[in-house]
Amino acid sequence: MQHRHRRPGVLGGPLYEVVMTGAAPDLRTPAGPPVVVVTDHWESTSEPGWMTRQVAGALACVADVHVVTADGAPPGTSTDSVFTVHRLDPSLLKCDLAEVVGQRPGALVLAGRRWDGLADLWNRCGANDGIPISVLALAAEWDDADPGPAAPLLDRAGSILVVTEDGRLALSDLPGGLGPVHVIDAPLAANPSARSEPDPLVGDAPYLVIHTDADEGAPDPAVELAQLVRTRFPERVVAVLHADACCVWRGGHVDRAEPVQRSSDIARLTAWARVTADLRPGRLFARRSLESLLYGTPIVVPSDSRARGHAERGSGGMWFANPAELTWCLEAMFDPPVREAFSSQGRAYAEAEFGSTDRFIERVLEACGLGASPVPTASRSSEGAESPVS
């Protein structure tokens, strides 16, 4: 198995300087009470974790942000970039947040719903103390009809933040009332350095990249679909990104390398590909598929995935419901005029909807009631309409 050559890579996101290096933008004025973000996990590898960190980074532009979590790490308080992180023992979730952070919070953001003490947090910090509460609805956790202990929060929260229009529609299917729902999108950007040189394992020949998110030898439907594609198109170079290996197929011969894990390596493979077949897109907002569109690489995705919304609304790709449709979609994408049309349309959509960090920050601050001044951008209401902010 070959070892991948590591190069200086693409940064992890447009809010990188806020959430990773601690650099603070000009609008940061943390003179008031802190904002507390309560989350079940504080990490940045999963889509929900990454999105929670981006929202916290936006809030850090105007306030000190304290993160409260019980993610299994040893209890204690530490500094993570611009954030103060309080890790609690699960048995202490019902403690007073003012005691945890050292002062009364100015606002509370609850990310996700997998907290046994959510309702208690609301009763102490919202209903009794008048602290504004916002809920970041991580849609992958809200796919069933029972919102569980978070039910009283949804209809009493001052605002509910969702990443995409599909996330808003998922919430609309839940029983009971809802607070105001704000679609905040996500801050994404394509780094030009991803196009500086191709990945040496694949080279600059036209190729298809397939994501399975499963081990190469696993009895998994995504692995079976990847095998179908490479045998159906033996004349094509096919890079299959498994969880445990990167397999590049050429005419029946395979070159294996270590799994592709760094975002910079994935970005480079995506940017040089002719098409991305994302067989298991992220359940929150399909970040990997969106980033493919930002690089001008069309996508082919399952019809029942979050990524379909991007392919459909952005006209940047196609979707399939069975293996036959998958091969038909890929064959269509191999036609240069078809591929170029999807490429330009998808890139335009991704840049317009997800390519502005400033707009993302403004939407988060507005949704949480922390906007300091009017902003000259459009904000989508819970009805999904575009309206100027005055």
N, C-alpha and C positions, 0 to 999 in steps of 0.2 A: 504494500500500500504506500502510495506516495505521500510525502509531507507537503503541506501547502506552504508556499512562500509568503511570509507576512510582510506587508508594506504599510507605510503610513496610510491610514484609511479615512473613510467618510465618517463624519461625526454622527452622533446618535440622534440628533433632532434639532430643530430650530431653537428650542428653548435650552439648548445645551449649555450656553454660557450662564444661564440663570440657575439651572438645576444641578449642574455638574461642577462648574468652576467657581461659582459664587459671585460672578460679576453681576452687578445690579444696574438695570436700565435707569434712565434719567427720571422716570416717573415714580421711582420707589421713594416713598415717604413714610417709613415705619414708625411714626410717632404715636399712633393710637394703640388701642388694645390689639392683642394678637388674634389671628385667625387660626382656628384649630381644625385640622383635617383628621378625621377618624377613619381608619381603614383596617381591614382584616390582615392585609399583607402590604409591607412597604418594600417594593422591589421595582425593577424596570425591565425585566425580561419578558413577562407576559403582556398581552395587550391591555388588560385591565390595570396592571401595575404601572405600565408605561403611561397610560392615560391619566391615572391618578397623580403621578409625578408631574405631568405637564400642567394639570389644573393647579396643583400646589405651586408650581413655578410661576404661573400667571398671577396667583394671589400674592406671591412674594414680591411682586412689583409695587404693591401698595401697603403691605403690612408684614410684620414678622409672622412667620408660619410655624406653628407647632404641630407635629404629626404624632398622633396617639395610635398605637397599634398593639396587638397581642399576637404577633406572628410566629411565636415559638422561640424567638431568639431570647437570650438571657435578659431578664428585666434590667432596666437602667435608662439613663438619659445620655444622649450623645449628639454630636453635631454632624450633619450630612449636608455638605455644601451650605446653602443658605437656610437650611431647615434645622430646627431643634426636634429631635426624634425621641419620644418617650415610649419605651417598650414596657408594657405592663404584664404582670402575671394575670392569666385569664380570670382568676378568682377575684381580681380587683377591678373588673370592668365596671362595676357599679359605683365606683368612687366618684367624687365630685371633680369635674374637669378643671375647675378653678384651682383646686389644690394641686393637680398634676402640673399645670403650666405656670402656676405661681401668681396668676391674676385672672380676673373674670374675662373670658373671651369676648371679642367683639362680634364674632360670627363663627358658625360651626358648619362644616361641610362633612357629610357622611358619604363615604365612598363604598358602594356595594351594599350588601344587606346581610352578610353572614356574621351577624353579631347577636348574641343572645340578649345583650343589654341595650339594644337599640331603643326600644320603647322607654326604658328607664332614662336613657340619655335625653330623649325628647322631653320627658316629664320634668327632669331637673333643669336642663339648660334652655329649653324652649318655652314650654307652657308657663313655668314658674318664674323664670328669670328674664323672659323677654328677649333672649338671644336669638337673632335670626338664624334659621337653619335652612341649608340647601342640601339636596340629595343628588349625588353623582350616580345616576343609574347605569351601572355597568351591565349592559344589556344581556351579556352572556349568562348572567346570574338571574335574569328576570324572565326566562323563556317559559316557565310554567305559570299556571294561572293563580297560584297561591303566593302572595308576597310575604307570607309568614309574619315574623315579628315586626317587619318594616311597614305593615299595612297602615298604622296610624300616622306614619311619617309622610306617606305619599299624598294623603289628602290634607295634611295640616302643614306641610313644609312650605316655606316661603317661595321656593323655586325648586324645580327638578331639572338637572342638566343631563342631556343625552348627547352622544357623539354624532349620530347621523339621523336622517329622516326615518330610516328603518327602525332605529331604536325608539323613536317617538311612536311609531306605529305599533311596536311591540308593547309599549306601555298602555296604549289605548285599548288593548284587548283585556287588560286586567280589570277585575270588578272593583266597584267603589269609585270614589272621587279622586281627582288628581289636582295637585297644585299646578301653577303655571309651568309649562314645559318649554325649555330653551334648547335649541339645537346649536351646539357650540363648535361642531366640526373638530378637526385635529390639526396641529401645526406640523406640516411635513414639507420637506424640500429635497430636491435632487441635487446632489453635490457634483459639480462638473468633473471633479477628479476621478469619479467612477468611470468616465469615458477616456481617461488618459492612456490606458493600455489594457488589452484584454487579459483575462485570466490565463496563465500559461498552460493549465491543464486542458483547456478547451480551445484556446487560440481564437483567431479572428474569422474562422469559417462560420457561415450562418448556422445557428443552432437553436434548438428548442430547450427551454429549461422547465423541469417538472419538480414540484414540491410535493412530497408525500407525507412528511412528518411522522414517518414510521420506519422501523429498522428494515434493512434491505431484505432480510429473509423472513419477515413477519407475515403471518397469514392475514393480511390486511387488504381491504378493498382498494385502497389507494395504491398499494404496491402492485396489485394485479392490474390496475388500470395503466400504471407506468410501463409494465411489461407488455401490455397490449399495444401501447403507442410505439415503443421501440421496435417491436416485431412488425407492426403495420407499416412503419416508415423506415425500413432498413437503410435507405439511401440518405437519411437525415442524421446529422449529429444531434444526439439527445443527451443532455446533462440532467441526471436524476439526482435530486438532493434528498437523500434519506436522512433519518435521524442519526444513523451510525456510519454513514459513508457518503462520499460523492462519487457517483458512477457516470463516466462519460462513454457513451456507446457510439461506435463508428463501424457500420457495416458488419455487425455481429461481434466485433471485438470491443472489450471494455477496459478502460483505465480506471482504477479505483484509487481514491485518495481519502484523507481524513474527512470527517463531516465538516461542512461549511457552517460555522457558527458565528463568526464575526460579521457584524452588520456591514462593514466595509467590503468584505468579500462577497456577500450576497448582493450588495448594490452593484458591484462590478459585473458579476455574472448576469444580473438582471439588465443592466444598461446595454450590454452587448448582445443580448438574446434577440431572436426574431419574434418570439412569443413566449409568454409565461403561462404554463398550465398549473394553476394553484389548486390542487386536488383537495386541500383541506385548509381553506382560508380561516383567518381568525374570526371567532364568533362575536367579537365586540364590534369592530368596524373594518376588518379585513385590511389591516395596515400593509401587509406584504403586497397585496394586489394593488392597492392605491399607489404604493411606491413604484411598482412596475409601470403604472400609467404615467407617473411623473417623469420617468425615463423614456417615455415614448414607446414602451414595449406593451403591445396589446395583451389582454388576458383572456383565458378560457377557464371558466370556473363552474362549480356545481350549481344547478338551478335553485337549490334550496339553501344557498349560503348567503351570508351578508355581502359577499363580493358581487353577487349578481346585481345588487342595486347600483354599484359603480359601473359595471359593464353596461347596464341598461340605461341609466340616467345620463351617463357620460358618453354613450356610444363608443366606448373604448374597448369592447371585447364581446365575447359570446359566452353562452352558458349551455350546459348539457344536463340531461336527465338520465342518460344511460350510456353505455360504452359506445354504441353506434353513433350517437350524437356527438360524443367527444371526438371520435376520429373524423367525423364530418366537419366539425368546427375547426380542427387543426388543419385539415386539408384546405379549407377555405382561407385560413390565415397564411398559408404558404403562397397564395397568389399575391404578388407584390402590390398591385393597385389596391386590393382589399386591405392588405396589411397596413399600407401607408395611410389609408383613410381612417382606420381604427386608431392608428398611432397618433395622428394629429388631433383627432377628436378627443381621445382619452387624455392626452396630455393637457389640452386646453381645459377640460373639465376638472382634472385633479389640481391644476394650478389655481383655477378660479375658486374652487370650493375649499381646498385644503392647503393652499400655498402661501397664506399670509399669517405670520406669527402675530403681527400687531392686531389683526382682526380677531384672532383667537383670544388674545389677552383681553381685548375689549369686550368680547362676548361673555367670557367667564366673569369678568368684574361686573358687568351689567347684570348678569343672571344672579349673582350673589349679592347684588345691592351695594357694590363697592365702587362703582364707576364714579370717578371724581369729576368728570366733565363730559359734555356731549361729544360724540364721535361721528365723523362723517362717513359711516359705513352702513350697510344694510344689516338688519338683524331679523332672524326668522322667528316668528312667534310659534305658539303651540299648534297653530293651524297650518304652519309650514309656508305662510305667505311671506314675501319680501316686502319690507317697509322701511323707509328712511328713518333714521334715528335723529331726532331734533334736539 
